[in-house]
Amino acid sequence: MTPLNEADIGIALASLDGWALDEDGKALRRQFVFDSFVQAFGFMTQVALLAQQADHHPEWSNVYNKVDIRLTTHDAKGLTQRDIKLAQAIDAL
């Protein structure tokens, strides 16, 4: 996997809703806020199924109704198309 260059990252960010570049420029971050813990956990379950299908798993955390997701490709030491595709799939939920 080849990491995306700065121009490709900019194009990808423009197509994503609410995602931001991590401070190190090597990951995407987004926080999702729900009405309840049950909704947040249900969302995480849906994301888990997407991630498993894509064989690309997020770094994430959950506190009550909030889910924080960080996407990066460790093997490439940065962002790749795999991260963009998973972010787009998450947005489609």
Residue pairs with C-beta under 8 A, 6 or more apart in sequence:
1 73
1 75
1 76
1 80
1 81
1 82
2 76
2 80
3 26
3 73
3 76
3 77
3 78
3 79
3 80
4 12
4 78
4 79
4 80
4 81
4 84
9 21
9 25
9 79
12 79
12 84
13 19
13 20
13 21
13 28
15 84
15 88
16 28
16 84
16 87
16 88
16 91
17 91
18 30
18 91
19 28
19 29
19 30
19 87
19 91
20 28
20 29
20 30
21 27
21 28
21 29
22 28
22 29
22 70
22 72
25 78
26 72
26 77
26 78
26 79
27 59
27 70
27 71
27 72
27 78
27 79
27 83
28 70
28 71
28 72
28 79
28 83
28 84
28 87
29 68
29 69
29 70
29 71
30 68
30 69
30 87
30 90
31 66
31 67
31 68
31 69
32 40
32 43
32 66
32 67
32 68
32 69
33 65
33 66
34 40
34 43
34 65
34 66
34 67
35 65
36 65
37 64
37 65
39 65
40 62
40 64
40 65
40 66
40 67
41 62
43 67
43 93
44 60
44 62
44 67
46 93
47 58
47 60
47 67
47 69
47 90
47 93
50 86
50 89
50 90
50 93
51 57
51 58
51 86
54 82
54 85
54 86
54 89
56 73
56 82
56 83
56 85
56 86
58 69
58 70
58 71
58 86
59 69
59 70
59 71
59 72
60 67
60 68
60 69
60 70
61 67
61 68
62 68
69 90
71 79
71 83
71 86
71 87
72 78
72 79
72 83
73 79
73 80
73 82
73 83
